[in-house]
Amino acid sequence: METPNIENTNPEENNADLAFTNRIDLSELQENVHQIKTQLKKVIVGQKNMLDLLLVALLSDGHVLIEGVPGVAKTITAKLLSKTIAIDFSRIQFTPDLMPSDILGTSVYNQKNTEFEFKKGPIFSNMILIDEINRAPAKTQAALFEVMEEQQVTIDGTTYKMDLPFMVLATQNPIEQEGTYRLPEAQLDRFLFKINVEYPNAAEEFEIILREQALKEVTKTSKIETVISGAKILEFRNLVTQVTIEENLIKYITNIVVNTRSNSFLYLGASPRASIAILAASKAFAAIAGRDFVTPEDIKNATIPVLEHRVIVTPEREMEGVTSKQIINQIIEAVEIPR
């Protein structure tokens, strides 16, 4: 299922077509989303699905796992997104010898005051890009559990809160298996979305090459302007939580998720965290579209990227080539849409 077209986020054009009056003013949110996408498209060609889902995750206070073969703009997109926002950015390259202290930080003895001082690691930032997350062993991956779920780090009995907004963008290569460690289900469940990045088509590939040829001495990141503050992102996140959803649509989300647990094609169904994720993402989809209420279409658009990495296909069906995306689509089609 494709994500909806949120290409036109100009509030004036959208509001002209709206036949209702919003309780909350979403025009500034729409305008800023439009500005961010405009900046990203100065460098990124195509990849509409990835850009749309990244913006939804940003407004939903969620983390994102980006999967794709090398060279499809996973890393550069994350870097460019951070540059459009006036926030701190940190990049961590995961390797097999990376230790939890290399990410979180460690206590260092200060000889001047004869005390241990905590030196913060690179995780203490607003937007963190983790490159090749599946290259680090389970012990290092587990170091992310607390910070991704609770936005805090506990070291030597002391808890350190993260500065907000806080967002983790992680990449992984689906093809190369040598020297990689599969992400545990508990880790995958902490990502709001898993975005599968496809190859560009021929026209997009041609445009990519033309733009690269025209760069000369100009760097890609130098083209990107900062268009929004971190405080404004927090303000927009608060607006998104105020988007209304009817009880029958909450029941719709519940039925979809519960069906993943009883589906004979799935070995592992989705947890309640998935239901909450669909709720949050559907509100963000609605807000970007200029609506202060959720529709069934918003829920459908959120369901696959939320559930695809949270469910596990039975070995028998996996051998037959059945994918989790296909099964989720079948579940969506089988669950009655509220009227």
N, C-alpha and C positions, 0 to 999 in steps of 0.2 A: 504494500500500500504506500503510495506516495504521500509526502507531507503536503499540506495545503499550500496554495499560492499566497505567500505573504510578501510577495515582491512589491506590491503597491502598498506601502505603509505611509503614504502621504495623508495626514489626517483630513485635509480639506477635501480631497478627492473621495476618500472613503466615506466621510460623514455625509456627503451629498447624496449617497445612495442609501443611507440608513433611515429606516422608517420608524425609529424609536428614539427615545431620549435616555441616555445613560445616566445612572445614578452618580457615577464617578467619571471624572474627566480623564480620558485616555489619550487625548490628542498629543500631549507632550511625549508620552511613552511611545506612541506610534512614530512621531517625528524623529525621536532619538534612535529608534530601531532602524528607521530608514537611513539615517546618517551613518550609523555603524556599518550597515550593509553596503552603502555607497563607498565607504573607505575600503572595505575588504575587497570589493570588486575591482578596485584599482589594480590589484595584484592577482587575486584568485579568479580563475576562469572556470565557469560552470560550478559544479559541486553545490548546487542549490540546496539539496537535501541536507548536506552537512552544515551549511551556513544557517539554515532555518532552525535546525535542531539545536545548534550551539546557542542561538539567541533565546530560544525557549528555555533551555537549561539555565542560562544566565539569569533569566527572570524568575525561574522556579527555585533558585537556590540549590541547584543540583550539580553533581559531578558527571563527567562524560568520559566514556571509553571510546576511542577512535581506532577502528581496525581497518587496515588496508595495506596493500603491498607497498614497498618503498617507492618514493617519488611521486605520490599522488597528493601532495600538499597537506599532509596531516600536521606536521610540525610547524610549518610556516604559517598555516592558518591560525593555530593557537597563539603564536607569537604576535601576529598582526592583530588578532582580537584584543589581546592585552594592551596593545599600543593605542587602540581607539579609546581606552578608558584610562583615566588618571589614577592608576593604582600601581602597586609594586608587582613585579613579575619575577618568577624564579624558575629556572629550568634544571631538572635533575636527570642525568643520564643513568639509567639503571643498568648494572652489570652484575655478573655472578658473584663478585667479591664485595659488593656493596653491603655495608652493615647498617643496622637501624640507627646507630648514632650518627652515621654520615648524613642521614635525612633529618632526624629530629634534633640533633645537637647532643652535647655532652658536658659534664661538669669538669672544669679545669681548675687546678689548684693555683691560687694567686698568692705568691710568696710575700707580697707587700702587706696584705692584711691577714695572711695565714688562714684564708678561708677558700672554700671551693665556690667557684662562680659558674653559672650555667651559660654556656655559649650556644646561642640558638643556631639550629641548622637551617638549610635552605627551604624547609617546609614552612617556615615563618615568613609568609608573604601573602599577597592577596590572590593572585592567580598563579598556580603552579603547573608547569608542564612536565610530566613524567614521560620521558622518551623510552620506549620499549620496556614497558612495565613488566612484561613476562620474562625478562632476562634476569631478574633478581630472584633469589630463593625465597621460600615461604616465610622464613623468619623476618626478612626485610619487608616483604609485602604486608605481613601482619602488623608492622609498625604503623601502617596507614589506617588501621581499623578505627582507632579512637578519634583521630583527627578528622577523618572523613565523615564520621557519624555525629560526633559531638563538638567539632570545631575547637578542640583543645588537645593539649599534649600533657601527659603526666610523666615526669622524670624525677626519680629519687623521692617520690612522695609529694612532690610539688606540682600543682596544675597550672599550666600556662595557657591562657585563652588566645585564640587567633584573632587578628585584626580582620574586621569585616569590610567589604565582602570577601568571602573565601571560596575558592573554586579550584578543583583539581581536574586537569585535562590530561588523560593518559593515552598513549599510543601503543599499538602492538601490531606485529606482522603476523598475518594468519598462515603464511606459507612456511617460513623457516622455523624448524622445530629444534635444531641442534643448539644446545646451550640455552634453552628456554625452559621455563617452569609454568605449568598451567595455573591460571589464577583460580584460587579456591572459590567455592560458591559464596562464602561469606564476604569475600572481597568484591566479587561481581555484583552482589546484591546492594552494595553501597554506591554504585553508579546509577544515576537517574536514567541515562540513555547509553546504549551502545550504538555507535554510528558506523555503518559499513560504507567505506569510501570506495567507489567504483572507478575504473579507468575512464578518462575523458573520451568523448567520441572524436571522430576525425576532425570536425570543424573546430572543436575546443582545443584539440592538440595543435592544430595549425595556428590558432590564436595564441596559445602558450608560447610557441616557438617565435612568433612575430614579436611578442612583448619582450621575450628574453633578448632577442636581437637588438631591440630598441633601447635596452637598459644602458648599455655602454658603461660609464663610470658611476651611474646612479644605482644605489642599493634599493632593493624592494621595500624594505622597512621605511626608508626615507620618504616614500610616497604617502605614508599613512599619517593622518592627523588625529590628534586626541580630540574627541567630540563630546565626551561625557565624563562626569566625575564618579568616583566610587560611592559618594554619598547619594548621588542621584539614582544609582543602581539600587541601593537599599530602599530608597523612596519608592521606586517602581515595583520592587518586590513586595512591598507592603500593599501597593495598589492591587497587585495580582491576587493577593490573598483575599481581597475584598470582592472579587468577582463571584457572583452568586451561582449556585448550582442547585437544581431541584432535587428533592429526595428520590424521585423515580430514576433520575440519572445516576445518583449514588448507588441505587440498587442495580442499575445497569453495569456499573463498574464492578460491583460485588459479584454479579453473576458471571461476568467474563473471567475474573480471577479465580473464583471457586471452580469453574469448569476446567481450568488448567490442572487442578488437583485430582480430578476424577477422570481425566482423559486417558484412555488406554494406550495412546501413542506416546504419552509423556511419562518418563521415569520420575521426574521431579517437577512439581507445580510451583506456582509463584506464591510468595509470602505476603502477609498483610502490608509489608513495606512497599510492595509493588502496587497495591491498591492506592496507597497514599501518593505514590509517585505519579500514577495516572491522573489522580485528582489534581495534583499541583501542576502537571504539564498541560492538562486540558484547560485549566484556568489561564495559563500563559498563552496558549494558542488563541483563546478567546480574546484576551486583552490586546494581543498584537493585531488581531482582526478588527479591533475597535468596538468589541462588545463587552459589556459587563456581566454577561451571563454565558454559561457553558451550554453547548449543543451536543447532540450525539456524535456529530461529525468531529468535534474537537476531541472527544473521547476516543473515537476510532483512530484519529491521527496520532494520538499519544500512545496507544496500546502496543503496537509492534515494537517501536524503539525502547519502550519500557520493559516489555516482557521477553523479548527475543533472547537476551543473555541470562535471563533468570530461570528459564525452564530447560530441562534436559530431555532429549528425545530418547526413547527406549532403544537399546542396541539393535534390536530386530528391525525397527523402522529406519534407523540410521543407516543400516547396511543396504536398505532398499532405496536410499537416496532421499528420504523424507527429511525436510528441514523444520526447525522450530518455527520459522516464519510461516510456512505453509499450514502448520497445525494451528497456529494462532489465528490466521486468517479464517480457517474453518470454524473455529470457536466463535469468532466475531460474527460470522454469517449465521451461525446456529442460534445465537442469543437474540431474543426478540428486542427490537428497538422500542424504547418507550414512546408513546404518542401523547 
